[in-house]
């Protein structure tokens, strides 16, 4: 009996200690440097057996699949502990026209989870920031801006003008800025606009799509949702319906078509006919130092 009591007390002590140790470990994770490749690769063993989820304590990914209107849709939920885990990378020097496959850029930058971005160097218009550096400031009113601000939150500027951008910069810092669109949901409200007035990327027609969303969070983590769909695809309007159903606070249309790419730990999740080379990626990295570090 005494041994049993001692064993139960030890078990209770261990149960109380594990969360404390995990909390202490999380507290020691340092934010990642803003520029350059992420310093750590994905954690071995954090990827599920089916390859559809990942959890290393600092980064959680969960992928759900559903068939919508006879089209395969992927819901990629992402939870990060620190804003520095949401990152971007370009195929070459930021001002160059260099392109590369998403999987190659993901590997070069130690991405756990990677998506294509807005293919910023396919065109010469729009406001573009990468890792805090402004690399283009050619405002085009019809191209809604998606911004990652100093807090790691998504912000949207509809039909940007010089005045709108300047006013935003009075209160915020731009870490990342994308010019593609259109913006779909802003501060929880579905946006209404005239199709002909926006860079719509075939807004009413079916195609492969990639939508980035921010979800409500608990204040200690940040929650994102990426939605992608396979060929023959869905309209941006239909993808907005899905973002609304998921409770998106912000939602924005990124480059789609054959650019649409979702990679988790080096494996493609979605299906496209050809792995198109693009100019940039959005990716998420771990805070957990590699074993070899």
N, C-alpha and C positions, 0 to 999 in steps of 0.2 A: 504493500500500500504506500509506504514511504517513497519507494522508487517511482511509483505512478504519480504521486503528488509532485515530486521533484521534476519528473519529466514534463508534467503539465505546466508547471511554473516556468521551466526553461522554454517551452513552446510559446507561452504567453509573452515572455521577454523578447524572444526572437521576432514574434509578430509585430511587437511595438517598435523594435529596432530597425526592421527592414525599411518601412516608410521613411524613417528618419535618415537612414543612410542614403536612400534614393534622393531625398530632398537635399541632403548635403552635397551629393554628387552633382545634382542639377545646378546647385548654387555655384559650383566651381567651374561650370562650363563657361568659357569666355566667348563673347561675341566674335563673329568672324570678321576679318578685315574687309573693308568695302570693295576694293578693286582686286582684280586678278582672280585666279582660280581658287576655289574653296580648298582649304588645306587638308581636309580629311575625306577619304572615300567612304562608301557605305559600309555599315557594320555587318560582318559575317554573322549569319544566324538571325538577323532582324527581319529578313524577308520570309514570308509565309511559304509553305510548301507549294501552294497553288500559284504563287507569284503575283497575287492580287492585293497584298497588303504588306506593310513594312512598319516596324515600330522599334526604334532604338532608344526610346526615352526622351530624346530631344526632338524627334521628327516622327510623325505618324502619317501614314498614307493608307487610305482604304479605297479600293476601286469596286464599284458596283456596275453591273451590266444590265441593260433593259432593252427590250424591243419596243420602239415607239413608231407607230405608223409604218410598221414592217421594216424599220431601219434600226441597226444596232447602235445603241447610245452607251457611252461610257461616262460614269460620274466618278470623278477623282477627287476625293476629300483629302485635304491636307491640313495638318495641325503643326504649327511651329512654336517653339519656346521663345525664340528671339527673332526680331525683325531682320537681322543680318542673314538669316537662312533663306530669305527670298532674294534671288540674285538673277543677274543677266550675264550673258557672254556674247561676244561677236565672233564671227568666223575669222576676221582679220583685224587690221587696225580700224578703229571706229569710222573713219571717213572713207575707207576703201570700199570697193565693190566685191570684195572677196566673199565667196559662199562656201558652205560645207554641209554635209549631212548632219542632222540633229544628233544622231548617236555619236558621231565623232566629236562634236563640240561638248556633248555631255561627258564623254570619257576624259577629254582634256581638262575639264573643269571639276572633276570629282562629283558630278551631279548624282544624287540619289534618284531624283525624279526630274524629268526634263520635258519641255514642250517647245514647239516652235514659237517665235515671237510675232512681230509685225512685219518682218522682212523689210526693215527700214531702208536698206540700201537698194531696194528694187526701184525706188522713186526718189525724187529730190525735194519733196515738199513735206511739211509737217514739223512739229517740234519734237525733238528726240533727245533724251538724256539716257546715258548708260553709266551706272555706278557713280552717280553724282556729277558726271561730266556732261555738259551740254555739247552735243555734237551736230545739232542742226536746229536752226531757229527760223525756218521758213514757214510762217503760220499760214495755214489754209483753213478758211472758215468752215468749209464743209467736212473737215476731218476732226471729229471729236477726239479729245485727248484723254488718255488714261494715264494717271500719275500714281506712282508709289511715293508717299510723302515721308517725312522725317520719322514718323512713328511706325512705318511699315504698313500703313493703311492705303487702300485704293481710293483715289479721288478722281472725279470726272469733270472736265470742262467741256461743255457742249458748244459747238460752233465757235471755237476759240478765236479771240481777237487779241491784239497786243495789249489792250487795256485789261481784258479778263486775266491774261497770264500775269501781267504786272501786279494786279490786285491779289492774285493767289500768292505770289512770291512775297507779299508784304507780311503774310501770316504763316507761310509754310516754306519748307525747303523741298525741292524736287530731287529725288534720288534716281528714279526711273521715269521716263515718259515715253509713251507709245502713241503713234499717230496712224490709226487705221479706222476701226469703228464699223458701224456706228455704236455709240453708247446705248445700252438697252434699259438698264435700271439704275437710277441715281437716288441714293438715300432711301431705298425701299420703294420708290415710285417708278412705275413703268413709264418710259419716255414715249411721247407721241411726236411724230415729225412727218414731214412730207418726203416721200421716197426720193424725189428728184433733187432735193437740196442737200443730201448727205452722200459721203463716200460709202455707199451701201453694200458693196460687194455682193450684188445680186440679192438684196434683202428679201424679196418675195419668192425667190426660186430655190428649189432644193439643191444642196451641195454638201460636201464634207465640211464640217464646221469645227471651230474651237472657240469656246466662250470661257472667259475668266470671270469668277465671281468672288466677292468677299461675303462671308456669312457672319451672323452675330457670334460673339465670343464671350468668354467669362471674365475678360479683363486681364488674365494672366497668360493666355495663349492667343494666337491669331488663327482664324479658321478661313480656309479658302476652298473653293470648289471650281474645278475645271470640268467642262462638259465637251465631249467630242463625239462625232458621229461618223459612221462609215458611209461609203457609196451605197445607194444613190443620194443619200444625204437628206437633210431637212432644211427648211427655210430659216433665216435668222428670226423671223417672226415666231416660228414654232419653237425654236430654241429658247426664245425669251419666255414663252409660256412655261417651259420646263424650269428655267431659272426662277421664275416667280413661285412655282410650286415648291421649290427647295428653299424658299425664304431668303433669296439673295438680297443683300443691302446694296451692292453695286454689281453691275454685270456689263461686260464689254466684249464686243466681237473682235477677235484677233484674226490673223491671216488663216484662211481655210483652204479648201480645195485639196490638191495633192501635197500642200505644205503641212497639213494637219498631222501632228506627230505627238505621241505619248510614249515615253520610255521610263520604265522603272527598273533600276539596277541593271541597266544596259539592255533590257529586253523590250522590244516594241509591244505595246498593248493593243493599239488600234490597227486597222488594216487599211492600207492604201496600195494602189497598183504599183507605185514607184516611190522610192525614198528620195524625195526632191531635196536638192541642196538649197539652203536658205542663208540669210545673213546673220541670224541671231537666235538665241534661245532664252527662255525663262526657265530657271531651274531652282531646285531646293537642295540644300546641303545639310549634313549632320553637324552638330556641335561636338560630337563624341570623338576624341582623338583616336587616330588609328593605332593599332597595337604596336606598329613599328615605330611610332613617334616617340 
